[in-house]
Amino acid sequence: MASIRRTLSPVPRAGGVANLEVCSVGSPLSKSSSSPHSSAFVLGVFSPRSLRALERSKPKGQLWRKVLLHFFICFMIGVSIGFIPLASRNLSTSLMPKHQAFSFENTKIDLTSSINETTEFNATLNLAVKEQQQIDKVRNDVSNDKLLNEEPYLESQKLLIIVTQTVTNPFQAYYLHRLAQTLKLVSPPLLWIVVEMTSQSEETAEILRSSGIMYRHLVCKSNVTDTSLQGILQRNVALSHIETHRLDGIVYFADVDNIYSVEIFQQIREIRRFGTWTVAKLSGDKGSIVLQGPVCDGARVIGWHVNESNRRSKRFHIEMPGFAFNSTILWDPKRWHRPTLEPIRQLDSVKESFRVSTLIEQVVEDESQMEGLMNNCSSVMVWHIDLEPSHSFYPQKWMIKNYLDVILPLV
């Protein structure tokens, strides 16, 4: 500004510089100006002496006109520079919502498209799941119909508790294997309780292990000399075991020397309390077959097949393989309103022909608590064929170690 002032100052006269300095110093605008030099310059330009000097010399006036133009341009540039930060702030403020709105709109569009795609995928997945469920339902219906047509007794899956007593004799292995093969054909659940006398034999244990049937191998340790009482004691051991462990199922005494149809095991699952049916038995002379068991009207027992001389004194004319009952009667007497809380056991103090009847009298009171099975007691599915061995030969592990006597030598 000093250089500009030297250039623009008029021709030096007496008192001219002093007057300019006085104006520049004493001007009231010096506080608001950017510098004392600029205020002095303005006062100097608009002072009367300067105006008179311009009027006197036109070349000098053209110089002042350029100076004023430069000043105005610089002033406008300074003002513009001062407003640039404010303008940029207003511009950014005005542009940010638009940008954010644009980003939000883009995000909204992306989310909308993602939601639409997810909804379409879920709808397709649900449709596929429904179709698969319908297919599975049809398959299950077909398979269930097939199972019901083939085995109509699979609906009831009551546990069968099959009690078998066995003694050592030449037919023991044959009897056990035959009964095991029959029980393997019965649908589970089935528990085979096999009771032996004195101790568990290796031969019986091997048959039970190889049968593939769920079993319990029990031992009756009572020392008796009368072989006719062994079966009673063995059955009582099984009854005590069922009562102690509270086994819930249908109890059936399946002796090894009987022949059974598989269907009988399926039908006794339907027993609610006590079920009975007819048994075919060979007569004493082995020449004819007699029927023993109930006479039924539908499922109601109305009479008995009687082929014995003591028919009037015997209460129930039923054979041991001709009945089964609910095991809860043994350990839950209140449920069945039993008149006594004494344990149910087969008695060995009565005559042999009364032992089965006295056992049944502890389970039911009369025929009204019985159910006639096997097509209303008209079908025979149990055959009792008593095969007495001609000798007591019992090979160890059912194997013959010595060679047989040669009757006819080989040629």
LINCORMO-V231703 format. One record per residue. N is the residue number from 1. RES is the residue in one small letter. SS is DSSP state (helix for helix, strand for strand, loop for the rest). NEAR is the number of other C-alpha atoms within 10 Angstrom. Layout:
{{N/RES/SS/NEAR} {N/RES/SS/NEAR}}
//
This chain:
{{1/m/loop/11} {2/a/helix/10} {3/s/helix/8} {4/i/helix/12} {5/r/helix/14} {6/r/helix/9} {7/t/helix/10} {8/l/helix/16} {9/s/loop/16} {10/p/loop/16} {11/v/loop/9} {12/p/loop/8} {13/r/loop/8} {14/a/loop/8} {15/g/loop/8} {16/g/helix/14} {17/v/helix/13} {18/a/helix/11} {19/n/helix/13} {20/l/helix/17} {21/e/helix/13} {22/v/helix/12} {23/c/helix/16} {24/s/helix/21} {25/v/helix/15} {26/g/helix/10} {27/s/loop/14} {28/p/helix/11} {29/l/helix/14} {30/s/helix/16} {31/k/loop/10} {32/s/loop/9} {33/s/loop/12} {34/s/loop/10} {35/s/loop/11} {36/p/helix/16} {37/h/helix/16} {38/s/helix/17} {39/s/helix/21} {40/a/helix/22} {41/f/helix/20} {42/v/helix/12} {43/l/helix/16} {44/g/helix/22} {45/v/helix/18} {46/f/helix/10} {47/s/loop/13} {48/p/helix/11} {49/r/helix/15} {50/s/helix/16} {51/l/helix/13} {52/r/helix/10} {53/a/helix/14} {54/l/helix/18} {55/e/helix/12} {56/r/helix/11} {57/s/loop/10} {58/k/helix/11} {59/p/helix/11} {60/k/helix/14} {61/g/helix/16} {62/q/helix/12} {63/l/helix/14} {64/w/helix/15} {65/r/helix/12} {66/k/helix/11} {67/v/helix/15} {68/l/helix/14} {69/l/helix/12} {70/h/helix/12} {71/f/helix/12} {72/f/helix/12} {73/i/helix/12} {74/c/helix/12} {75/f/helix/12} {76/m/helix/12} {77/i/helix/12} {78/g/helix/11} {79/v/helix/11} {80/s/helix/12} {81/i/helix/11} {82/g/helix/11} {83/f/helix/11} {84/i/helix/11} {85/p/helix/11} {86/l/helix/11} {87/a/helix/12} {88/s/helix/11} {89/r/helix/11} {90/n/helix/11} {91/l/helix/11} {92/s/helix/11} {93/t/helix/11} {94/s/helix/11} {95/l/helix/12} {96/m/helix/11} {97/p/helix/12} {98/k/helix/11} {99/h/helix/11} {100/q/helix/11} {101/a/helix/13} {102/f/helix/12} {103/s/helix/12} {104/f/helix/13} {105/e/helix/12} {106/n/helix/12} {107/t/helix/12} {108/k/helix/13} {109/i/helix/12} {110/d/helix/12} {111/l/helix/12} {112/t/helix/12} {113/s/helix/12} {114/s/helix/12} {115/i/helix/12} {116/n/helix/12} {117/e/helix/12} {118/t/helix/12} {119/t/helix/12} {120/e/helix/12} {121/f/helix/12} {122/n/helix/12} {123/a/helix/12} {124/t/helix/12} {125/l/helix/12} {126/n/helix/12} {127/l/helix/12} {128/a/helix/12} {129/v/helix/12} {130/k/helix/12} {131/e/helix/12} {132/q/helix/12} {133/q/helix/12} {134/q/helix/12} {135/i/helix/12} {136/d/helix/12} {137/k/helix/12} {138/v/helix/12} {139/r/helix/12} {140/n/helix/12} {141/d/helix/12} {142/v/helix/12} {143/s/helix/12} {144/n/helix/12} {145/d/helix/13} {146/k/helix/12} {147/l/helix/14} {148/l/helix/13} {149/n/helix/10} {150/e/helix/10} {151/e/loop/13} {152/p/loop/13} {153/y/loop/18} {154/l/loop/14} {155/e/loop/11} {156/s/loop/12} {157/q/loop/15} {158/k/loop/19} {159/l/loop/19} {160/l/strand/26} {161/i/strand/25} {162/i/strand/22} {163/v/strand/22} {164/t/strand/21} {165/q/strand/24} {166/t/loop/20} {167/v/loop/16} {168/t/loop/15} {169/n/loop/15} {170/p/loop/17} {171/f/loop/18} {172/q/helix/18} {173/a/helix/17} {174/y/helix/14} {175/y/helix/16} {176/l/helix/21} {177/h/helix/17} {178/r/helix/16} {179/l/helix/19} {180/a/helix/19} {181/q/helix/13} {182/t/helix/15} {183/l/helix/22} {184/k/helix/15} {185/l/loop/11} {186/v/loop/16} {187/s/loop/16} {188/p/loop/16} {189/p/loop/13} {190/l/strand/21} {191/l/strand/19} {192/w/strand/20} {193/i/strand/21} {194/v/strand/24} {195/v/strand/26} {196/e/strand/22} {197/m/strand/21} {198/t/loop/13} {199/s/loop/12} {200/q/loop/15} {201/s/loop/14} {202/e/helix/11} {203/e/helix/13} {204/t/helix/21} {205/a/helix/14} {206/e/helix/11} {207/i/helix/14} {208/l/helix/20} {209/r/helix/11} {210/s/helix/10} {211/s/helix/17} {212/g/loop/12} {213/i/loop/18} {214/m/loop/14} {215/y/strand/17} {216/r/strand/16} {217/h/strand/16} {218/l/strand/19} {219/v/strand/18} {220/c/strand/20} {221/k/loop/13} {222/s/loop/12} {223/n/loop/10} {224/v/loop/11} {225/t/loop/8} {226/d/loop/7} {227/t/helix/9} {228/s/helix/11} {229/l/helix/14} {230/q/helix/21} {231/g/helix/21} {232/i/helix/17} {233/l/helix/23} {234/q/helix/25} {235/r/helix/21} {236/n/helix/18} {237/v/helix/21} {238/a/helix/27} {239/l/helix/20} {240/s/helix/17} {241/h/helix/15} {242/i/helix/20} {243/e/helix/19} {244/t/helix/11} {245/h/helix/9} {246/r/loop/14} {247/l/loop/19} {248/d/loop/18} {249/g/loop/22} {250/i/strand/25} {251/v/strand/25} {252/y/strand/22} {253/f/strand/19} {254/a/loop/24} {255/d/loop/20} {256/v/loop/23} {257/d/loop/20} {258/n/strand/17} {259/i/strand/19} {260/y/strand/21} {261/s/loop/13} {262/v/helix/16} {263/e/helix/14} {264/i/helix/17} {265/f/helix/22} {266/q/helix/20} {267/q/helix/16} {268/i/helix/26} {269/r/helix/23} {270/e/helix/18} {271/i/loop/19} {272/r/loop/13} {273/r/loop/18} {274/f/strand/23} {275/g/strand/24} {276/t/strand/27} {277/w/loop/30} {278/t/loop/29} {279/v/strand/25} {280/a/strand/20} {281/k/strand/19} {282/l/strand/15} {283/s/loop/15} {284/g/loop/10} {285/d/loop/7} {286/k/loop/10} {287/g/loop/7} {288/s/loop/9} {289/i/strand/16} {290/v/strand/13} {291/l/strand/17} {292/q/strand/20} {293/g/strand/24} {294/p/strand/29} {295/v/strand/20} {296/c/strand/21} {297/d/strand/12} {298/g/loop/14} {299/a/loop/17} {300/r/strand/18} {301/v/strand/24} {302/i/strand/13} {303/g/strand/14} {304/w/strand/17} {305/h/strand/16} {306/v/loop/17} {307/n/loop/12} {308/e/loop/11} {309/s/loop/8} {310/n/loop/10} {311/r/loop/13} {312/r/loop/10} {313/s/loop/8} {314/k/loop/16} {315/r/loop/14} {316/f/loop/22} {317/h/loop/22} {318/i/loop/23} {319/e/loop/20} {320/m/helix/17} {321/p/helix/21} {322/g/helix/22} {323/f/strand/24} {324/a/strand/24} {325/f/strand/25} {326/n/strand/24} {327/s/loop/23} {328/t/helix/20} {329/i/helix/22} {330/l/helix/25} {331/w/helix/20} {332/d/loop/14} {333/p/loop/16} {334/k/loop/12} {335/r/loop/9} {336/w/loop/13} {337/h/loop/10} {338/r/loop/16} {339/p/loop/10} {340/t/loop/10} {341/l/loop/12} {342/e/loop/10} {343/p/loop/14} {344/i/loop/19} {345/r/loop/20} {346/q/loop/21} {347/l/loop/18} {348/d/loop/15} {349/s/loop/9} {350/v/loop/11} {351/k/loop/10} {352/e/helix/12} {353/s/helix/13} {354/f/helix/19} {355/r/helix/18} {356/v/helix/21} {357/s/helix/19} {358/t/helix/18} {359/l/helix/16} {360/i/helix/22} {361/e/helix/13} {362/q/loop/18} {363/v/loop/20} {364/v/loop/17} {365/e/loop/12} {366/d/loop/12} {367/e/helix/15} {368/s/helix/10} {369/q/helix/14} {370/m/loop/21} {371/e/strand/24} {372/g/strand/26} {373/l/loop/25} {374/m/helix/18} {375/n/helix/13} {376/n/helix/19} {377/c/helix/23} {378/s/loop/15} {379/s/loop/14} {380/v/loop/16} {381/m/loop/19} {382/v/strand/20} {383/w/strand/20} {384/h/strand/19} {385/i/loop/15} {386/d/loop/13} {387/l/loop/9} {388/e/loop/10} {389/p/loop/10} {390/s/loop/7} {391/h/loop/8} {392/s/loop/10} {393/f/loop/11} {394/y/loop/14} {395/p/loop/12} {396/q/helix/10} {397/k/helix/12} {398/w/helix/13} {399/m/loop/8} {400/i/loop/10} {401/k/loop/8} {402/n/loop/6} {403/y/loop/6} {404/l/loop/7} {405/d/loop/6} {406/v/loop/7} {407/i/loop/6} {408/l/loop/6} {409/p/loop/5} {410/l/loop/5} {411/v/loop/3}}
//
